[in-house]
């Protein structure tokens, strides 16, 4: 054992830019969801309140190296805990290992650290975990939005502009070609909803839906004229920030009856199996006087060139059984995904994930009274409320 070589996780910047391993997998799983094909093949019923689902996630790490030890840092033992709001209740129902502690990530999301009892994976060994969430779908709706009622850019609170309009390494709103295009599309318009509509129409017309192994930067999406759900959302976010409209990314999972997928990435080092669940990304844009509104550019049954507002009123978070998992407000997950890819491909390390979503028939009343032992069922919103989560609830009015 002493002769073995220790290999740490990829050398990302410290915590301020770290994206935990579970979140890498979620973002990469977005790419596995072929939205256009699913929309054509699946018939949906309108979502109804009170529907309950379980999401089981199984993750396995395998070390096929001859001598090198894989150091199982905290990143690999971290799971996300979804968001609790007036639109959904989410409980952590079961875990294969006990919870070590709860913490917040750089974007303000609540995370749990699992105690896997081991700090490393020896050559030839496998270590894994599984978790089950209970997700309760609640009544959802939006205010009656229209161009005539929309506020102007100068009506956006300065606090929101300071926090959500800055250029970042992910949202390159200060790159001249992106800034110039955003200003060109917006023209002299000052009505925020009209500007967002113009961006939606341009992206719908110019960017073709296409998935890829890695999330793209907005400049890559812009130049290639191709991108999937989060790629297109990030281009919209960049355009919005370039003209002074606050925006960020949300990620969630969608229950899709009859859907299944097996995908392999990074020359086989990262494998996914998805059953009745797909992961999706959409933009959140601050539009006065309503505040934060979802803008979905891909999972929408509409021609957005002709009906751009359908990207809001018919977004997946409203029209399907979609559950908000996390916010990305600062983290450059595109860079982190590239580091993970390089790390896995340069060693004989493998990650396998299986996600299964099922609809449940549960007793009425308090959802924590679910008789599925062993049960943990934490109402994390009550235990770990935060100003960020309170602000997020404003979206769901």
ABEGO torsion letter per residue (X at the ends): XAABBBBBBBBBBBAAABBBAAAAAAAAAAAABBAAAAAAABBBBBBBBGBBBBBBBBBBBBBABAABBBBBBAAAABBBAEBBBAABBBBBABBABBBABBBBBAAGBBBBBBBAGBABBBBGBBBBBBBBBBBBBBBBBBBBBBAAABBBAAABBAAAAAAAABBBAABBAABAAAAAAAAAAAEABABAAAAAAAAAAAAAAABBBBBBABBBBAAAAAAAGBEBAAAAAAAAAAAAAAAGBBBBBBBBBBBBBGBBBBBBBGGGABBBBBBGBBBBBBBBBBBOAAEBBBBBAABBBBBAAABAAAAAAABAAAABBBBBABBBAABBAAAAAAAAAAAAAABBBBBBBBBBBBBBBBBBEBAAABBBOBBAGBBAAAABBBAAAAAAAAAAX
